Amino acid sequence: MTEILTKGRLPYIGWDNTTVIAQVRRGYCIPPDEDWPEPLYEIIKRCWDREPQRRPKFKYLRLILTGYFADGE
């Protein structure tokens, strides 16, 4: 999600893969970008849920984001 919203910018700048994995396992979440509205960041945080079955499915994300961007929010 963050790569989509930042047009491909790396989400963990300066971190190697080992560091990223360790930090994510500790519960680290990328802080919201100043350009991300709070409702959008809430969707992003759901994608990081530790339980895979609780993460939104791609079909749901496509539906939500298509509507989100079509509404001009």
CHARMM-style PDB file with segment names, atoms N, HN, CA, C and O in Angstrom:
ATOM      1  N   MET     1       0.819  -1.193   0.000  1.00  0.00      PROA
ATOM      2  CA  MET     1       0.000   0.000   0.000  1.00  0.00      PROA
ATOM      3  C   MET     1       0.861   1.255   0.000  1.00  0.00      PROA
ATOM      4  O   MET     1       0.602   2.187  -0.761  1.00  0.00      PROA
ATOM      5  N   THR     2       1.874   1.284   0.841  1.00  0.00      PROA
ATOM      6  HN  THR     2       2.085   0.527   1.459  1.00  0.00      PROA
ATOM      7  CA  THR     2       2.683   2.507   0.902  1.00  0.00      PROA
ATOM      8  C   THR     2       3.423   2.745  -0.407  1.00  0.00      PROA
ATOM      9  O   THR     2       3.590   3.889  -0.830  1.00  0.00      PROA
ATOM     10  N   GLU     3       3.869   1.665  -1.050  1.00  0.00      PROA
ATOM     11  HN  GLU     3       3.734   0.736  -0.706  1.00  0.00      PROA
ATOM     12  CA  GLU     3       4.559   1.821  -2.328  1.00  0.00      PROA
ATOM     13  C   GLU     3       3.610   2.391  -3.383  1.00  0.00      PROA
ATOM     14  O   GLU     3       4.019   3.201  -4.215  1.00  0.00      PROA
ATOM     15  N   ILE     4       2.363   1.977  -3.348  1.00  0.00      PROA
ATOM     16  HN  ILE     4       2.031   1.319  -2.672  1.00  0.00      PROA
ATOM     17  CA  ILE     4       1.376   2.503  -4.295  1.00  0.00      PROA
ATOM     18  C   ILE     4       1.150   3.990  -4.051  1.00  0.00      PROA
ATOM     19  O   ILE     4       1.151   4.785  -4.991  1.00  0.00      PROA
ATOM     20  N   LEU     5       0.958   4.360  -2.804  1.00  0.00      PROA
ATOM     21  HN  LEU     5       0.956   3.715  -2.041  1.00  0.00      PROA
ATOM     22  CA  LEU     5       0.655   5.749  -2.474  1.00  0.00      PROA
ATOM     23  C   LEU     5       1.842   6.689  -2.654  1.00  0.00      PROA
ATOM     24  O   LEU     5       1.659   7.890  -2.855  1.00  0.00      PROA
ATOM     25  N   THR     6       3.058   6.150  -2.584  1.00  0.00      PROA
ATOM     26  HN  THR     6       3.207   5.174  -2.420  1.00  0.00      PROA
ATOM     27  CA  THR     6       4.248   6.989  -2.745  1.00  0.00      PROA
ATOM     28  C   THR     6       4.859   6.839  -4.132  1.00  0.00      PROA
ATOM     29  O   THR     6       5.972   7.306  -4.376  1.00  0.00      PROA
ATOM     30  N   LYS     7       4.138   6.191  -5.039  1.00  0.00      PROA
ATOM     31  HN  LYS     7       3.234   5.811  -4.841  1.00  0.00      PROA
ATOM     32  CA  LYS     7       4.581   5.990  -6.422  1.00  0.00      PROA
ATOM     33  C   LYS     7       5.909   5.248  -6.495  1.00  0.00      PROA
ATOM     34  O   LYS     7       6.804   5.607  -7.260  1.00  0.00      PROA
ATOM     35  N   GLY     8       6.010   4.197  -5.675  1.00  0.00      PROA
ATOM     36  HN  GLY     8       5.282   3.905  -5.055  1.00  0.00      PROA
ATOM     37  CA  GLY     8       7.155   3.303  -5.750  1.00  0.00      PROA
ATOM     38  C   GLY     8       8.315   3.618  -4.828  1.00  0.00      PROA
ATOM     39  O   GLY     8       9.333   2.927  -4.870  1.00  0.00      PROA
ATOM     40  N   ARG     9       8.192   4.639  -3.998  1.00  0.00      PROA
ATOM     41  HN  ARG     9       7.365   5.200  -3.964  1.00  0.00      PROA
ATOM     42  CA  ARG     9       9.278   4.965  -3.066  1.00  0.00      PROA
ATOM     43  C   ARG     9       9.450   3.813  -2.068  1.00  0.00      PROA
ATOM     44  O   ARG     9       8.468   3.241  -1.596  1.00  0.00      PROA
ATOM     45  N   LEU    10      10.682   3.488  -1.761  1.00  0.00      PROA
ATOM     46  HN  LEU    10      11.480   3.953  -2.145  1.00  0.00      PROA
ATOM     47  CA  LEU    10      10.943   2.424  -0.794  1.00  0.00      PROA
ATOM     48  C   LEU    10      10.390   2.831   0.567  1.00  0.00      PROA
ATOM     49  O   LEU    10      10.602   3.963   1.004  1.00  0.00      PROA
ATOM     50  N   PRO    11       9.688   1.929   1.239  1.00  0.00      PROA
ATOM     51  CA  PRO    11       9.066   2.295   2.508  1.00  0.00      PROA
ATOM     52  C   PRO    11      10.034   2.371   3.692  1.00  0.00      PROA
ATOM     53  O   PRO    11       9.770   3.105   4.644  1.00  0.00      PROA
ATOM     54  N   TYR    12      11.123   1.648   3.659  1.00  0.00      PROA
ATOM     55  HN  TYR    12      11.337   1.051   2.885  1.00  0.00      PROA
ATOM     56  CA  TYR    12      12.055   1.614   4.789  1.00  0.00      PROA
ATOM     57  C   TYR    12      13.422   2.084   4.305  1.00  0.00      PROA
ATOM     58  O   TYR    12      14.352   1.286   4.188  1.00  0.00      PROA
ATOM     59  N   ILE    13      13.540   3.350   4.031  1.00  0.00      PROA
ATOM     60  HN  ILE    13      12.784   3.999   4.126  1.00  0.00      PROA
ATOM     61  CA  ILE    13      14.767   3.911   3.465  1.00  0.00      PROA
ATOM     62  C   ILE    13      15.922   3.741   4.449  1.00  0.00      PROA
ATOM     63  O   ILE    13      15.827   4.111   5.619  1.00  0.00      PROA
ATOM     64  N   GLY    14      17.016   3.170   3.942  1.00  0.00      PROA
ATOM     65  HN  GLY    14      17.094   2.870   2.991  1.00  0.00      PROA
ATOM     66  CA  GLY    14      18.218   3.002   4.748  1.00  0.00      PROA
ATOM     67  C   GLY    14      18.255   1.729   5.581  1.00  0.00      PROA
ATOM     68  O   GLY    14      19.237   1.480   6.279  1.00  0.00      PROA
ATOM     69  N   TRP    15      17.200   0.917   5.518  1.00  0.00      PROA
ATOM     70  HN  TRP    15      16.402   1.119   4.950  1.00  0.00      PROA
ATOM     71  CA  TRP    15      17.170  -0.332   6.284  1.00  0.00      PROA
ATOM     72  C   TRP    15      17.415  -1.502   5.346  1.00  0.00      PROA
ATOM     73  O   TRP    15      16.878  -1.542   4.239  1.00  0.00      PROA
ATOM     74  N   ASP    16      18.232  -2.462   5.793  1.00  0.00      PROA
ATOM     75  HN  ASP    16      18.668  -2.430   6.693  1.00  0.00      PROA
ATOM     76  CA  ASP    16      18.375  -3.689   5.021  1.00  0.00      PROA
ATOM     77  C   ASP    16      17.208  -4.617   5.365  1.00  0.00      PROA
ATOM     78  O   ASP    16      16.464  -4.355   6.309  1.00  0.00      PROA
ATOM     79  N   ASN    17      17.051  -5.679   4.617  1.00  0.00      PROA
ATOM     80  HN  ASN    17      17.656  -5.893   3.850  1.00  0.00      PROA
ATOM     81  CA  ASN    17      15.899  -6.577   4.800  1.00  0.00      PROA
ATOM     82  C   ASN    17      15.848  -7.191   6.199  1.00  0.00      PROA
ATOM     83  O   ASN    17      14.768  -7.363   6.763  1.00  0.00      PROA
ATOM     84  N   THR    18      17.005  -7.519   6.755  1.00  0.00      PROA
ATOM     85  HN  THR    18      17.883  -7.379   6.297  1.00  0.00      PROA
ATOM     86  CA  THR    18      17.036  -8.102   8.096  1.00  0.00      PROA
ATOM     87  C   THR    18      16.478  -7.133   9.125  1.00  0.00      PROA
ATOM     88  O   THR    18      15.717  -7.528  10.008  1.00  0.00      PROA
ATOM     89  N   THR    19      16.851  -5.873   9.014  1.00  0.00      PROA
ATOM     90  HN  THR    19      17.469  -5.552   8.297  1.00  0.00      PROA
ATOM     91  CA  THR    19      16.358  -4.848   9.937  1.00  0.00      PROA
ATOM     92  C   THR    19      14.861  -4.654   9.774  1.00  0.00      PROA
ATOM     93  O   THR    19      14.135  -4.544  10.762  1.00  0.00      PROA
ATOM     94  N   VAL    20      14.397  -4.611   8.531  1.00  0.00      PROA
ATOM     95  HN  VAL    20      14.988  -4.701   7.728  1.00  0.00      PROA
ATOM     96  CA  VAL    20      12.963  -4.446   8.276  1.00  0.00      PROA
ATOM     97  C   VAL    20      12.184  -5.574   8.939  1.00  0.00      PROA
ATOM     98  O   VAL    20      11.206  -5.322   9.643  1.00  0.00      PROA
ATOM     99  N   ILE    21      12.604  -6.800   8.722  1.00  0.00      PROA
ATOM    100  HN  ILE    21      13.399  -7.004   8.150  1.00  0.00      PROA
ATOM    101  CA  ILE    21      11.891  -7.952   9.283  1.00  0.00      PROA
ATOM    102  C   ILE    21      11.880  -7.884  10.804  1.00  0.00      PROA
ATOM    103  O   ILE    21      10.844  -8.114  11.428  1.00  0.00      PROA
ATOM    104  N   ALA    22      13.017  -7.572  11.401  1.00  0.00      PROA
ATOM    105  HN  ALA    22      13.859  -7.386  10.894  1.00  0.00      PROA
ATOM    106  CA  ALA    22      13.099  -7.492  12.870  1.00  0.00      PROA
ATOM    107  C   ALA    22      12.182  -6.395  13.408  1.00  0.00      PROA
ATOM    108  O   ALA    22      11.480  -6.610  14.396  1.00  0.00      PROA
ATOM    109  N   GLN    23      12.179  -5.247  12.786  1.00  0.00      PROA
ATOM    110  HN  GLN    23      12.749  -5.072  11.983  1.00  0.00      PROA
ATOM    111  CA  GLN    23      11.358  -4.136  13.260  1.00  0.00      PROA
ATOM    112  C   GLN    23       9.868  -4.416  13.091  1.00  0.00      PROA
ATOM    113  O   GLN    23       9.073  -4.125  13.985  1.00  0.00      PROA
ATOM    114  N   VAL    24       9.496  -4.971  11.967  1.00  0.00      PROA
ATOM    115  HN  VAL    24      10.142  -5.208  11.241  1.00  0.00      PROA
ATOM    116  CA  VAL    24       8.083  -5.290  11.723  1.00  0.00      PROA
ATOM    117  C   VAL    24       7.608  -6.342  12.725  1.00  0.00      PROA
ATOM    118  O   VAL    24       6.494  -6.246  13.240  1.00  0.00      PROA
ATOM    119  N   ARG    25       8.433  -7.331  13.000  1.00  0.00      PROA
ATOM    120  HN  ARG    25       9.338  -7.408  12.582  1.00  0.00      PROA
ATOM    121  CA  ARG    25       8.053  -8.347  13.996  1.00  0.00      PROA
ATOM    122  C   ARG    25       7.879  -7.750  15.386  1.00  0.00      PROA
ATOM    123  O   ARG    25       7.111  -8.270  16.195  1.00  0.00      PROA
ATOM    124  N   ARG    26       8.581  -6.671  15.663  1.00  0.00      PROA
ATOM    125  HN  ARG    26       9.205  -6.248  15.005  1.00  0.00      PROA
ATOM    126  CA  ARG    26       8.434  -5.974  16.950  1.00  0.00      PROA
ATOM    127  C   ARG    26       7.207  -5.058  16.966  1.00  0.00      PROA
ATOM    128  O   ARG    26       6.882  -4.465  17.995  1.00  0.00      PROA
ATOM    129  N   GLY    27       6.530  -4.949  15.820  1.00  0.00      PROA
ATOM    130  HN  GLY    27       6.794  -5.431  14.984  1.00  0.00      PROA
ATOM    131  CA  GLY    27       5.323  -4.136  15.758  1.00  0.00      PROA
ATOM    132  C   GLY    27       5.500  -2.759  15.144  1.00  0.00      PROA
ATOM    133  O   GLY    27       4.579  -1.943  15.173  1.00  0.00      PROA
ATOM    134  N   TYR    28       6.682  -2.492  14.586  1.00  0.00      PROA
ATOM    135  HN  TYR    28       7.431  -3.155  14.563  1.00  0.00      PROA
ATOM    136  CA  TYR    28       6.910  -1.184  13.978  1.00  0.00      PROA
ATOM    137  C   TYR    28       5.984  -0.990  12.787  1.00  0.00      PROA
ATOM    138  O   TYR    28       5.795  -1.896  11.975  1.00  0.00      PROA
ATOM    139  N   CYS    29       5.418   0.191  12.696  1.00  0.00      PROA
ATOM    140  HN  CYS    29       5.571   0.927  13.356  1.00  0.00      PROA
ATOM    141  CA  CYS    29       4.606   0.585  11.542  1.00  0.00      PROA
ATOM    142  C   CYS    29       5.140   1.906  11.020  1.00  0.00      PROA
ATOM    143  O   CYS    29       5.511   2.789  11.795  1.00  0.00      PROA
ATOM    144  N   ILE    30       5.175   2.031   9.735  1.00  0.00      PROA
ATOM    145  HN  ILE    30       4.874   1.314   9.106  1.00  0.00      PROA
ATOM    146  CA  ILE    30       5.595   3.289   9.133  1.00  0.00      PROA
ATOM    147  C   ILE    30       4.630   4.375   9.598  1.00  0.00      PROA
ATOM    148  O   ILE    30       3.415   4.193   9.521  1.00  0.00      PROA
ATOM    149  N   PRO    31       5.155   5.501  10.079  1.00  0.00      PROA
ATOM    150  CA  PRO    31       4.242   6.574  10.491  1.00  0.00      PROA
ATOM    151  C   PRO    31       3.534   7.162   9.273  1.00  0.00      PROA
ATOM    152  O   PRO    31       4.029   7.053   8.152  1.00  0.00      PROA
ATOM    153  N   PRO    32       2.385   7.782   9.492  1.00  0.00      PROA
ATOM    154  CA  PRO    32       1.656   8.316   8.346  1.00  0.00      PROA
ATOM    155  C   PRO    32       2.437   9.434   7.656  1.00  0.00      PROA
ATOM    156  O   PRO    32       3.104  10.245   8.298  1.00  0.00      PROA
ATOM    157  N   ASP    33       2.334   9.447   6.364  1.00  0.00      PROA
ATOM    158  HN  ASP    33       1.793   8.788   5.842  1.00  0.00      PROA
ATOM    159  CA  ASP    33       2.901  10.526   5.561  1.00  0.00      PROA
ATOM    160  C   ASP    33       1.971  11.724   5.722  1.00  0.00      PROA
ATOM    161  O   ASP    33       0.759  11.559   5.854  1.00  0.00      PROA
ATOM    162  N   GLU    34       2.524  12.900   5.712  1.00  0.00      PROA
ATOM    163  HN  GLU    34       3.509  13.034   5.604  1.00  0.00      PROA
ATOM    164  CA  GLU    34       1.686  14.096   5.895  1.00  0.00      PROA
ATOM    165  C   GLU    34       0.623  14.252   4.816  1.00  0.00      PROA
ATOM    166  O   GLU    34      -0.363  14.962   5.016  1.00  0.00      PROA
ATOM    167  N   ASP    35       0.813  13.598   3.675  1.00  0.00      PROA
ATOM    168  HN  ASP    35       1.614  13.021   3.513  1.00  0.00      PROA
ATOM    169  CA  ASP    35      -0.158  13.686   2.582  1.00  0.00      PROA
ATOM    170  C   ASP    35      -1.243  12.616   2.651  1.00  0.00      PROA
ATOM    171  O   ASP    35      -2.169  12.622   1.839  1.00  0.00      PROA
ATOM    172  N   TRP    36      -1.140  11.701   3.607  1.00  0.00      PROA
ATOM    173  HN  TRP    36      -0.388  11.696   4.266  1.00  0.00      PROA
ATOM    174  CA  TRP    36      -2.124  10.623   3.713  1.00  0.00      PROA
ATOM    175  C   TRP    36      -3.237  11.030   4.664  1.00  0.00      PROA
ATOM    176  O   TRP    36      -2.976  11.310   5.834  1.00  0.00      PROA
ATOM    177  N   PRO    37      -4.462  11.066   4.187  1.00  0.00      PROA
ATOM    178  CA  PRO    37      -5.583  11.325   5.099  1.00  0.00      PROA
ATOM    179  C   PRO    37      -5.713  10.174   6.103  1.00  0.00      PROA
ATOM    180  O   PRO    37      -5.380   9.031   5.791  1.00  0.00      PROA
ATOM    181  N   GLU    38      -6.197  10.482   7.300  1.00  0.00      PROA
ATOM    182  HN  GLU    38      -6.468  11.411   7.554  1.00  0.00      PROA
ATOM    183  CA  GLU    38      -6.309   9.484   8.364  1.00  0.00      PROA
ATOM    184  C   GLU    38      -7.093   8.239   7.943  1.00  0.00      PROA
ATOM    185  O   GLU    38      -6.658   7.131   8.254  1.00  0.00      PROA
ATOM    186  N   PRO    39      -8.241   8.373   7.241  1.00  0.00      PROA
ATOM    187  CA  PRO    39      -8.963   7.147   6.844  1.00  0.00      PROA
ATOM    188  C   PRO    39      -8.118   6.228   5.958  1.00  0.00      PROA
ATOM    189  O   PRO    39      -8.226   5.005   6.048  1.00  0.00      PROA
ATOM    190  N   LEU    40      -7.294   6.809   5.119  1.00  0.00      PROA
ATOM    191  HN  LEU    40      -7.207   7.803   5.047  1.00  0.00      PROA
ATOM    192  CA  LEU    40      -6.438   6.014   4.253  1.00  0.00      PROA
ATOM    193  C   LEU    40      -5.344   5.315   5.071  1.00  0.00      PROA
ATOM    194  O   LEU    40      -5.017   4.156   4.814  1.00  0.00      PROA
ATOM    195  N   TYR    41      -4.786   6.018   6.045  1.00  0.00      PROA
ATOM    196  HN  TYR    41      -5.051   6.960   6.254  1.00  0.00      PROA
ATOM    197  CA  TYR    41      -3.769   5.406   6.897  1.00  0.00      PROA
ATOM    198  C   TYR    41      -4.370   4.263   7.717  1.00  0.00      PROA
ATOM    199  O   TYR    41      -3.684   3.275   7.979  1.00  0.00      PROA
ATOM    200  N   GLU    42      -5.613   4.377   8.119  1.00  0.00      PROA
ATOM    201  HN  GLU    42      -6.170   5.180   7.906  1.00  0.00      PROA
ATOM    202  CA  GLU    42      -6.273   3.295   8.853  1.00  0.00      PROA
ATOM    203  C   GLU    42      -6.366   2.032   7.990  1.00  0.00      PROA
ATOM    204  O   GLU    42      -6.205   0.922   8.497  1.00  0.00      PROA
ATOM    205  N   ILE    43      -6.622   2.197   6.707  1.00  0.00      PROA
ATOM    206  HN  ILE    43      -6.752   3.099   6.295  1.00  0.00      PROA
ATOM    207  CA  ILE    43      -6.652   1.052   5.786  1.00  0.00      PROA
ATOM    208  C   ILE    43      -5.253   0.443   5.688  1.00  0.00      PROA
ATOM    209  O   ILE    43      -5.100  -0.779   5.712  1.00  0.00      PROA
ATOM    210  N   ILE    44      -4.243   1.291   5.577  1.00  0.00      PROA
ATOM    211  HN  ILE    44      -4.368   2.283   5.557  1.00  0.00      PROA
ATOM    212  CA  ILE    44      -2.865   0.816   5.492  1.00  0.00      PROA
ATOM    213  C   ILE    44      -2.510   0.004   6.735  1.00  0.00      PROA
ATOM    214  O   ILE    44      -1.920  -1.071   6.626  1.00  0.00      PROA
ATOM    215  N   LYS    45      -2.865   0.512   7.914  1.00  0.00      PROA
ATOM    216  HN  LYS    45      -3.344   1.386   8.002  1.00  0.00      PROA
ATOM    217  CA  LYS    45      -2.548  -0.208   9.149  1.00  0.00      PROA
ATOM    218  C   LYS    45      -3.229  -1.573   9.198  1.00  0.00      PROA
ATOM    219  O   LYS    45      -2.665  -2.519   9.748  1.00  0.00      PROA
ATOM    220  N   ARG    46      -4.415  -1.692   8.639  1.00  0.00      PROA
ATOM    221  HN  ARG    46      -4.873  -0.924   8.191  1.00  0.00      PROA
ATOM    222  CA  ARG    46      -5.087  -2.997   8.595  1.00  0.00      PROA
ATOM    223  C   ARG    46      -4.296  -3.989   7.753  1.00  0.00      PROA
ATOM    224  O   ARG    46      -4.326  -5.191   8.021  1.00  0.00      PROA
ATOM    225  N   CYS    47      -3.593  -3.502   6.745  1.00  0.00      PROA
ATOM    226  HN  CYS    47      -3.568  -2.526   6.527  1.00  0.00      PROA
ATOM    227  CA  CYS    47      -2.777  -4.378   5.890  1.00  0.00      PROA
ATOM    228  C   CYS    47      -1.585  -4.957   6.645  1.00  0.00      PROA
ATOM    229  O   CYS    47      -1.012  -5.961   6.221  1.00  0.00      PROA
ATOM    230  N   TRP    48      -1.208  -4.332   7.762  1.00  0.00      PROA
ATOM    231  HN  TRP    48      -1.673  -3.517   8.106  1.00  0.00      PROA
ATOM    232  CA  TRP    48      -0.064  -4.785   8.554  1.00  0.00      PROA
ATOM    233  C   TRP    48      -0.473  -5.670   9.719  1.00  0.00      PROA
ATOM    234  O   TRP    48       0.368  -5.999  10.555  1.00  0.00      PROA
ATOM    235  N   ASP    49      -1.716  -6.059   9.799  1.00  0.00      PROA
ATOM    236  HN  ASP    49      -2.399  -5.792   9.120  1.00  0.00      PROA
ATOM    237  CA  ASP    49      -2.171  -6.891  10.924  1.00  0.00      PROA
ATOM    238  C   ASP    49      -1.311  -8.147  11.017  1.00  0.00      PROA
ATOM    239  O   ASP    49      -1.004  -8.777  10.005  1.00  0.00      PROA
ATOM    240  N   ARG    50      -0.930  -8.500  12.232  1.00  0.00      PROA
ATOM    241  HN  ARG    50      -1.179  -7.988  13.054  1.00  0.00      PROA
ATOM    242  CA  ARG    50      -0.088  -9.683  12.439  1.00  0.00      PROA
ATOM    243  C   ARG    50      -0.797 -10.972  12.033  1.00  0.00      PROA
ATOM    244  O   ARG    50      -0.147 -11.960  11.692  1.00  0.00      PROA
ATOM    245  N   GLU    51      -2.113 -10.961  12.070  1.00  0.00      PROA
ATOM    246  HN  GLU    51      -2.641 -10.158  12.348  1.00  0.00      PROA
ATOM    247  CA  GLU    51      -2.895 -12.135  11.684  1.00  0.00      PROA
ATOM    248  C   GLU    51      -3.306 -12.003  10.213  1.00  0.00      PROA
ATOM    249  O   GLU    51      -4.152 -11.172   9.885  1.00  0.00      PROA
ATOM    250  N   PRO    52      -2.720 -12.809   9.331  1.00  0.00      PROA
ATOM    251  CA  PRO    52      -3.015 -12.676   7.902  1.00  0.00      PROA
ATOM    252  C   PRO    52      -4.502 -12.720   7.549  1.00  0.00      PROA
ATOM    253  O   PRO    52      -4.942 -12.025   6.633  1.00  0.00      PROA
ATOM    254  N   GLN    53      -5.276 -13.531   8.269  1.00  0.00      PROA
ATOM    255  HN  GLN    53      -4.919 -14.095   9.013  1.00  0.00      PROA
ATOM    256  CA  GLN    53      -6.696 -13.647   7.944  1.00  0.00      PROA
ATOM    257  C   GLN    53      -7.468 -12.358   8.245  1.00  0.00      PROA
ATOM    258  O   GLN    53      -8.580 -12.179   7.748  1.00  0.00      PROA
ATOM    259  N   ARG    54      -6.890 -11.455   9.055  1.00  0.00      PROA
ATOM    260  HN  ARG    54      -5.987 -11.601   9.459  1.00  0.00      PROA
ATOM    261  CA  ARG    54      -7.556 -10.196   9.367  1.00  0.00      PROA
ATOM    262  C   ARG    54      -7.149  -9.066   8.427  1.00  0.00      PROA
ATOM    263  O   ARG    54      -7.722  -7.977   8.479  1.00  0.00      PROA
ATOM    264  N   ARG    55      -6.176  -9.317   7.578  1.00  0.00      PROA
ATOM    265  HN  ARG    55      -5.711 -10.201   7.536  1.00  0.00      PROA
ATOM    266  CA  ARG    55      -5.754  -8.292   6.612  1.00  0.00      PROA
ATOM    267  C   ARG    55      -6.784  -8.200   5.489  1.00  0.00      PROA
ATOM    268  O   ARG    55      -7.378  -9.209   5.109  1.00  0.00      PROA
ATOM    269  N   PRO    56      -6.999  -6.998   4.958  1.00  0.00      PROA
ATOM    270  CA  PRO    56      -7.963  -6.875   3.859  1.00  0.00      PROA
ATOM    271  C   PRO    56      -7.473  -7.619   2.615  1.00  0.00      PROA
ATOM    272  O   PRO    56      -6.278  -7.667   2.322  1.00  0.00      PROA
ATOM    273  N   LYS    57      -8.413  -8.181   1.913  1.00  0.00      PROA
ATOM    274  HN  LYS    57      -9.383  -8.143   2.151  1.00  0.00      PROA
ATOM    275  CA  LYS    57      -8.095  -8.884   0.669  1.00  0.00      PROA
ATOM    276  C   LYS    57      -7.895  -7.856  -0.448  1.00  0.00      PROA
ATOM    277  O   LYS    57      -8.394  -6.735  -0.359  1.00  0.00      PROA
ATOM    278  N   PHE    58      -7.165  -8.240  -1.494  1.00  0.00      PROA
ATOM    279  HN  PHE    58      -6.759  -9.151  -1.566  1.00  0.00      PROA
ATOM    280  CA  PHE    58      -6.905  -7.329  -2.606  1.00  0.00      PROA
ATOM    281  C   PHE    58      -8.203  -6.858  -3.266  1.00  0.00      PROA
ATOM    282  O   PHE    58      -8.312  -5.702  -3.674  1.00  0.00      PROA
ATOM    283  N   LYS    59      -9.163  -7.736  -3.367  1.00  0.00      PROA
ATOM    284  HN  LYS    59      -9.075  -8.676  -3.036  1.00  0.00      PROA
ATOM    285  CA  LYS    59     -10.440  -7.361  -3.982  1.00  0.00      PROA
ATOM    286  C   LYS    59     -11.095  -6.220  -3.193  1.00  0.00      PROA
ATOM    287  O   LYS    59     -11.619  -5.272  -3.779  1.00  0.00      PROA
ATOM    288  N   TYR    60     -11.060  -6.323  -1.876  1.00  0.00      PROA
ATOM    289  HN  TYR    60     -10.634  -7.093  -1.401  1.00  0.00      PROA
ATOM    290  CA  TYR    60     -11.617  -5.277  -1.021  1.00  0.00      PROA
ATOM    291  C   TYR    60     -10.836  -3.970  -1.193  1.00  0.00      PROA
ATOM    292  O   TYR    60     -11.431  -2.901  -1.334  1.00  0.00      PROA
ATOM    293  N   LEU    61      -9.497  -4.060  -1.180  1.00  0.00      PROA
ATOM    294  HN  LEU    61      -9.013  -4.928  -1.065  1.00  0.00      PROA
ATOM    295  CA  LEU    61      -8.671  -2.866  -1.338  1.00  0.00      PROA
ATOM    296  C   LEU    61      -8.939  -2.186  -2.672  1.00  0.00      PROA
ATOM    297  O   LEU    61      -9.030  -0.961  -2.752  1.00  0.00      PROA
ATOM    298  N   ARG    62      -9.061  -2.979  -3.698  1.00  0.00      PROA
ATOM    299  HN  ARG    62      -8.986  -3.974  -3.633  1.00  0.00      PROA
ATOM    300  CA  ARG    62      -9.345  -2.414  -5.030  1.00  0.00      PROA
ATOM    301  C   ARG    62     -10.674  -1.675  -5.012  1.00  0.00      PROA
ATOM    302  O   ARG    62     -10.775  -0.561  -5.527  1.00  0.00      PROA
ATOM    303  N   LEU    63     -11.676  -2.278  -4.433  1.00  0.00      PROA
ATOM    304  HN  LEU    63     -11.595  -3.183  -4.014  1.00  0.00      PROA
ATOM    305  CA  LEU    63     -12.997  -1.653  -4.360  1.00  0.00      PROA
ATOM    306  C   LEU    63     -12.943  -0.354  -3.557  1.00  0.00      PROA
ATOM    307  O   LEU    63     -13.446   0.676  -4.007  1.00  0.00      PROA
ATOM    308  N   ILE    64     -12.342  -0.400  -2.383  1.00  0.00      PROA
ATOM    309  HN  ILE    64     -11.934  -1.237  -2.017  1.00  0.00      PROA
ATOM    310  CA  ILE    64     -12.254   0.776  -1.515  1.00  0.00      PROA
ATOM    311  C   ILE    64     -11.435   1.890  -2.160  1.00  0.00      PROA
ATOM    312  O   ILE    64     -11.855   3.047  -2.178  1.00  0.00      PROA
ATOM    313  N   LEU    65     -10.272   1.538  -2.687  1.00  0.00      PROA
ATOM    314  HN  LEU    65      -9.931   0.598  -2.672  1.00  0.00      PROA
ATOM    315  CA  LEU    65      -9.395   2.571  -3.248  1.00  0.00      PROA
ATOM    316  C   LEU    65      -9.924   3.131  -4.552  1.00  0.00      PROA
ATOM    317  O   LEU    65      -9.727   4.312  -4.840  1.00  0.00      PROA
ATOM    318  N   THR    66     -10.589   2.313  -5.343  1.00  0.00      PROA
ATOM    319  HN  THR    66     -10.749   1.354  -5.109  1.00  0.00      PROA
ATOM    320  CA  THR    66     -11.194   2.833  -6.573  1.00  0.00      PROA
ATOM    321  C   THR    66     -12.239   3.882  -6.199  1.00  0.00      PROA
ATOM    322  O   THR    66     -12.275   4.958  -6.795  1.00  0.00      PROA
ATOM    323  N   GLY    67     -13.072   3.584  -5.239  1.00  0.00      PROA
ATOM    324  HN  GLY    67     -13.043   2.710  -4.755  1.00  0.00      PROA
ATOM    325  CA  GLY    67     -14.071   4.544  -4.784  1.00  0.00      PROA
ATOM    326  C   GLY    67     -13.443   5.748  -4.122  1.00  0.00      PROA
ATOM    327  O   GLY    67     -13.902   6.876  -4.304  1.00  0.00      PROA
ATOM    328  N   TYR    68     -12.397   5.515  -3.356  1.00  0.00      PROA
ATOM    329  HN  TYR    68     -12.024   4.599  -3.208  1.00  0.00      PROA
ATOM    330  CA  TYR    68     -11.727   6.577  -2.624  1.00  0.00      PROA
ATOM    331  C   TYR    68     -11.157   7.622  -3.593  1.00  0.00      PROA
ATOM    332  O   TYR    68     -11.387   8.821  -3.433  1.00  0.00      PROA
ATOM    333  N   PHE    69     -10.418   7.154  -4.591  1.00  0.00      PROA
ATOM    334  HN  PHE    69     -10.231   6.180  -4.721  1.00  0.00      PROA
ATOM    335  CA  PHE    69      -9.794   8.083  -5.518  1.00  0.00      PROA
ATOM    336  C   PHE    69     -10.781   8.641  -6.535  1.00  0.00      PROA
ATOM    337  O   PHE    69     -10.593   9.747  -7.042  1.00  0.00      PROA
ATOM    338  N   ALA    70     -11.821   7.890  -6.832  1.00  0.00      PROA
ATOM    339  HN  ALA    70     -11.974   6.992  -6.420  1.00  0.00      PROA
ATOM    340  CA  ALA    70     -12.840   8.386  -7.762  1.00  0.00      PROA
ATOM    341  C   ALA    70     -13.629   9.529  -7.131  1.00  0.00      PROA
ATOM    342  O   ALA    70     -14.088  10.429  -7.834  1.00  0.00      PROA
ATOM    343  N   ASP    71     -13.786   9.496  -5.825  1.00  0.00      PROA
ATOM    344  HN  ASP    71     -13.413   8.765  -5.254  1.00  0.00      PROA
ATOM    345  CA  ASP    71     -14.518  10.548  -5.124  1.00  0.00      PROA
ATOM    346  C   ASP    71     -13.695  11.815  -4.958  1.00  0.00      PROA
ATOM    347  O   ASP    71     -14.211  12.839  -4.511  1.00  0.00      PROA
ATOM    348  N   GLY    72     -12.421  11.749  -5.314  1.00  0.00      PROA
ATOM    349  HN  GLY    72     -12.002  10.917  -5.676  1.00  0.00      PROA
ATOM    350  CA  GLY    72     -11.569  12.921  -5.228  1.00  0.00      PROA
ATOM    351  C   GLY    72     -11.080  13.247  -3.831  1.00  0.00      PROA
ATOM    352  O   GLY    72     -10.618  14.360  -3.579  1.00  0.00      PROA
ATOM    353  N   GLU    73     -11.174  12.288  -2.918  1.00  0.00      PROA
ATOM    354  HN  GLU    73     -11.549  11.384  -3.123  1.00  0.00      PROA
ATOM    355  CA  GLU    73     -10.704  12.535  -1.544  1.00  0.00      PROA
ATOM    356  C   GLU    73      -9.201  12.473  -1.463  1.00  0.00      PROA
ATOM    357  OT1 GLU    73      -8.633  12.656  -0.387  1.00  0.00      PROA
TER     358      GLU     73
END
